[in-house]
């Protein structure tokens, strides 16, 4: 499999910048693609970071282009930060996102990803309320308090048997 970058890295959305945090075995491949496409000024590889919350606070949109995801914590964190999400249609994204909180696109379809990013980037009237709805959904449905409360309930039920 090879990396694919959304078209907004090129000229489709001039103001679009795509910082990427993290690392992994394919970082060199992604860096080579970034150089080959000539988008080094728009796609920044940040490496492993401990200040991701600060990075999310400076973003307008979060996107996750995984081929497979269970329940992506990064997406929940982005939603809790008030960001609308564009994600590939994995099990986790399909469960987390609603039309009010984000956009789900097919796996392996960079054109659909680019279009969804461009649409949100160009429409504050959609992007901002979507981010607010994403925050509400993350905090009400996926907060640490809620999950620990449910885990305690399960443990209580098992211990009480």
BELVENCOR-V608058 format. One record per residue. RES is the residue in one small letter. PHI is phi in whole degrees, 0 to 359 (none if undefined). PSI is psi in whole degrees, -180 to 180 (* if undefined). Layout:
BEGIN
res=RES phi=PHI psi=PSI
res=RES phi=PHI psi=PSI
END
This chain:
BEGIN
res=x phi=none psi=149
res=x phi=238 psi=160
res=x phi=289 psi=148
res=x phi=227 psi=133
res=x phi=252 psi=141
res=x phi=298 psi=153
res=x phi=298 psi=-22
res=x phi=293 psi=-10
res=x phi=291 psi=-24
res=x phi=270 psi=-119
res=x phi=252 psi=-4
res=x phi=298 psi=-40
res=x phi=230 psi=94
res=x phi=305 psi=-35
res=x phi=274 psi=0
res=x phi=287 psi=123
res=x phi=239 psi=139
res=x phi=236 psi=86
res=x phi=283 psi=142
res=x phi=231 psi=121
res=x phi=258 psi=154
res=x phi=120 psi=-176
res=x phi=210 psi=-156
res=x phi=135 psi=177
res=x phi=290 psi=-16
res=x phi=253 psi=14
res=x phi=300 psi=-40
res=x phi=297 psi=-40
res=x phi=297 psi=-44
res=x phi=295 psi=-42
res=x phi=297 psi=-40
res=x phi=297 psi=-44
res=x phi=297 psi=-43
res=x phi=302 psi=-43
res=x phi=291 psi=-46
res=x phi=302 psi=-41
res=x phi=279 psi=-10
res=x phi=70 psi=35
res=x phi=244 psi=25
res=x phi=301 psi=-30
res=x phi=285 psi=-15
res=x phi=246 psi=-25
res=x phi=245 psi=113
res=x phi=248 psi=125
res=x phi=267 psi=111
res=x phi=271 psi=-14
res=x phi=74 psi=-169
res=x phi=290 psi=134
res=x phi=228 psi=151
res=x phi=253 psi=0
res=x phi=246 psi=38
res=x phi=299 psi=-35
res=x phi=301 psi=-40
res=x phi=293 psi=-39
res=x phi=297 psi=-43
res=x phi=297 psi=-36
res=x phi=295 psi=-20
res=x phi=259 psi=2
res=x phi=266 psi=162
res=x phi=254 psi=-30
res=x phi=216 psi=145
res=x phi=248 psi=137
res=x phi=228 psi=145
res=x phi=231 psi=116
res=x phi=249 psi=38
res=x phi=292 psi=150
res=x phi=279 psi=-26
res=x phi=210 psi=137
res=x phi=211 psi=137
res=x phi=283 psi=-103
res=x phi=246 psi=96
res=x phi=288 psi=109
res=x phi=300 psi=-37
res=x phi=299 psi=-37
res=x phi=290 psi=-41
res=x phi=298 psi=-43
res=x phi=298 psi=-41
res=x phi=295 psi=-43
res=x phi=300 psi=-45
res=x phi=297 psi=-24
res=x phi=278 psi=-1
res=x phi=87 psi=24
res=x phi=259 psi=135
res=x phi=291 psi=154
res=x phi=238 psi=138
res=x phi=244 psi=123
res=x phi=218 psi=153
res=x phi=287 psi=154
res=x phi=283 psi=80
res=x phi=255 psi=170
res=x phi=305 psi=-48
res=x phi=297 psi=-46
res=x phi=296 psi=-41
res=x phi=297 psi=-32
res=x phi=279 psi=-37
res=x phi=283 psi=-44
res=x phi=266 psi=144
res=x phi=240 psi=168
res=x phi=300 psi=-22
res=x phi=278 psi=-19
res=x phi=248 psi=-14
res=x phi=180 psi=-176
res=x phi=235 psi=131
res=x phi=252 psi=129
res=x phi=239 psi=159
res=x phi=297 psi=145
res=x phi=297 psi=138
res=x phi=77 psi=19
res=x phi=239 psi=80
res=x phi=298 psi=-28
res=x phi=294 psi=-41
res=x phi=293 psi=-39
res=x phi=298 psi=-48
res=x phi=298 psi=-41
res=x phi=295 psi=-43
res=x phi=296 psi=-43
res=x phi=297 psi=-45
res=x phi=296 psi=-42
res=x phi=300 psi=-46
res=x phi=290 psi=-40
res=x phi=300 psi=-33
res=x phi=266 psi=4
res=x phi=221 psi=87
res=x phi=302 psi=-35
res=x phi=294 psi=-22
res=x phi=262 psi=-46
res=x phi=298 psi=-47
res=x phi=294 psi=-50
res=x phi=297 psi=-32
res=x phi=295 psi=-41
res=x phi=296 psi=-41
res=x phi=296 psi=-42
res=x phi=293 psi=-36
res=x phi=297 psi=-44
res=x phi=300 psi=-47
res=x phi=300 psi=-44
res=x phi=296 psi=-43
res=x phi=297 psi=-45
res=x phi=288 psi=-36
res=x phi=277 psi=-32
res=x phi=254 psi=-18
res=x phi=223 psi=25
res=x phi=287 psi=159
res=x phi=298 psi=-39
res=x phi=299 psi=-46
res=x phi=296 psi=-46
res=x phi=293 psi=-39
res=x phi=290 psi=-34
res=x phi=296 psi=-44
res=x phi=293 psi=-38
res=x phi=296 psi=-43
res=x phi=299 psi=-40
res=x phi=298 psi=-42
res=x phi=295 psi=-46
res=x phi=298 psi=-42
res=x phi=300 psi=-43
res=x phi=296 psi=-39
res=x phi=289 psi=-42
res=x phi=291 psi=-34
res=x phi=286 psi=-11
res=x phi=289 psi=*
END
